[in-house]
C-alpha cells in the first residue's frame, strides 16, 4: 500500500488541493474553495444551492489535532448551514481521537467514513492513480520510483537531472506552460523552449523530462550533438528522451559551427522526429534563435517554428505567479516573522505585479535575504526586484572578503565551472599579479572557497572524485559579467594572469559582448594572444559533471586568436595570425582540423603564402571518409586551377577512392542520420562537378539512384511502417484561478 508522508511532502495548499481532488471523486461532487472573507475558516465546500445546506470539508495538515482545535471547528460549523461535514488530516488518528471527532461532529457525521486520515488518504491514492499522477510532489520523490531507476543502465546519465529535480521540484507549479509545451512535444517529437533569462526554460524542460523518465524513457543530457549521436538507438523499441540546454550557446558555436557541422543538429532533429519512442527537448534564448536563423542558412531552412514554444511572463497567470512565490517562501526556510511581514504589508501583491517578476529572481529573494530583519524584508524584497542584481551586489561588496571576490572573478574567466585543482592554479597566478588589488595569499584558497560555497558557488564530486566548482545559478554569472564590464583593472589583471587557453577564450568573449574600442584591454588581450602557445589546456566539463581532459590543437589556438582579430583588427595581430596559419604542418592535421584549416586559408587566402602543393597532396592522400571527400571539395574551391590539373592527372585513382568511400558509406547506412550525411556529400559532389567542370565521379548518377532506393527503404519505412509514438498522453492538469489573498494567510505557511 502507498505510504506517502503527506506532512513532509505537501504544503498546506498542496494538501488542500489533494483533498479537494480526492473527495470530489469519492463524493461525486465538485468541491471548491471558499472565497476570501466568506469562508469563516472553512477550506472546501459543495453548495447545494438555495437551501444553503452545504457539504463542508476541513483540511488539517497536522500530525495531530488537539481537542481544543476540534472544538473550535465545531463552533464554526454551528454558524453555518451544513448538511455533511468531512475532516481530512495528514496524520493518523487513534481510536480515542476518532471517537471524540465522531462525538463532537455527530450532527453532521454519521460514521467514521467522514474522516480521512493519512492511511485512508493513501488508500484512496491507490484507488485513484490519476489523482496521484496530477500531484507530482508525492510521486516525484517516491523511493519506489527511484529504486526502479537505479536498475536502469542510464542512471548515471540521468543522475544529475534526478538530483536537481529532487532538490527543486517542490518550487515548481504546473500550469498552461506545461500543458502547451507538452502538447507540442507530443505532436512533433521535439520541442524548442525559448524565452528570456530566468523565466523558467530549464525548469520547464526538466519537469517535462521527468514525466518521460517516469514512463520508462532513457534520459540523455547532451552538451553537443556528438553525445546525442552516440546514444541515439536505431531500435524503435527503445524509449529515449534527449535534452540539450542552451543548445545555441558556446558548445554549438565551438563544435557545430567552427568544426563545420552546423547541419548535424538538423539531421539529429529529423532523426528523432522520424524515430519511434524518441523525443528531443531544446532550450535557448529567443534572440539567439533569431540570430542563428540569420547567420546559418541551414538553420533558417529548418522549420523550427513547428516545435517552438516561447515562454514569457504572459504565460504566468496571477495564480501561477502567486503559487511560485508561495512555494519559495514555504520551502526555502524563510522565517514565519518574515512571511508575516510580507502578508501584513500586502507586499506580496506588489511583488506579483512587479515588472521584473520572474522565477529566478523570486528564488533569489527567498534564499538570500534571510539575514534581513523581518521589519525590512518587504521593502528589501521590492528594492531588489527594482534592481535585479542588488542581492548579489550587496553580498559581493560588503559580505565576502577580497579573496572570495578574486575567486569568483577567476571562476568567471573559466566560464563558470572548473575542477578544484585547476581553479587553485588560476587563483594562485591571479592573486600573485604585481598590480593585484586583492590582498590575499594562495594559502587562503580553502577559506575563500568555504566562504562562498552554498551562496555564490556550489561544489560537487565528479566520477573521478575530483571536486568541481560551479556558479550557484546563471544569475551569478550574469551579475559578474555586468560587474566586470565596468572594471577595466580587474579585466586586464585576469587577462595578464590567464593560465589556461579557456580563460583567454572566455575573456575575449566577455570583451566582445561590450566592445567599446578600449585600447588598454585590447593591448592586454593581444599580448596574451602572442603568448598563446604557453597557455595550458583546461578540461571540458559537461552538465552531468563528467570531466574530459581534452587537448587543444594548434588550430584550436588559432581559432581563439582569430576571435580577437575579428573584434579589433590590427596590423600586428593580423601578421601574427597569418604567421601562425602559415606555420601549420598540414600533414600532421586530423581530418577535422584539416577542414578547419581550409576554412581559414579560404578566408585569408589573399595574404597567405601557402604551399598549395602540400595542401592538394594532403587532400588527395586520404579519401577514407565523407569528411575527407568534403575536404577535397573545399581544396578545389580554394585552389581551383591547380586542383583541377591534379585531378585530371590522378583521375583514375581519385575516382576509385571516392567510389570506394561512398559505396562503403552507402552500405553502412542504418538510419536517417547516416542517410542525411551521405545525401549532403553527394549533393556537394554534384554541385562541384557542375561548377568546375570536373568529372571526378562518373558514377554519380548511379549513386544518386541508389540513394533514392535507400530513401524508400530507410525513410519511408520509418515514417509509414513504424509510425512515431510521441503522443503518450500525460494526465490532464487542471489550471485554476485561486484567491490570492486567501493564499497569503499566515496559517497557510505553518510548517
Secondary structure, 3 states (H helix, E strand, C coil): CCCCCHHHHCCHHHHHHHHHHHHHHHHCCCCEECCCCCCCCCCEEECCCCCCCEEEEEEECCCCCCHHHHHHHHHHHHCCCEEEEEEEECCCCCHHHHHHHHHHCCCCCCCHHHEECHHHHHHHHHHCHHHHHHCHHHHCCCHHHHHHHHCCCCHHHHHHHHHHHHHHHHHCCCCHHHHHHHHHHHHHCEEEEEECCCCCHHHHHHHHHHHHHHCCCEEEEECCHHHHHHHCCCCCCCCEEEEECCCCCHHHHHHHHCCCCCCHHHHHHHHHHHCCCEEEEEEECHHHHHHHHHHCHHHHHCCHHHHEEEECHHHCCHHHHHHHHHHHHHHCCCCHHHHHHHHHHCHHHHHHCCCCCCHHHHHHHHHHCCCCCHHHHHHHHHHHHHCCCHHHHHHHHHCCCHHHHHHHHHHHHCCCEEEHHHHHHHHHHHHCCCCCCCCCCHHHHHHHHHHHECCCEEEEECCCCCEEEEECCHHHHHHHHHHHHCCHHHHHHHHHCCCEHHHHHHHHHHHHHCCCCCHHHHHHHHHHHHCHHHCECCCEECCCCCEECCCCCHHHHHHHHHHHHHHCCCHHHHHHHHHHHHCCCHHHCCHHHHHHHHHHHHHCHHHCCCCHHHHHHHHHHCCCCHHHHHHHHHHHHHCHHHHHHHHHHCHHHHHHHHHHHHHHHHHCCCCHHHHHHHHHHHHHHHHHHHHHCCCCCCCHHHHHHHHHHHHHHHHHHHHHHCCCCCCCCCCCCCCCCCCHHHHCCHHHHCC
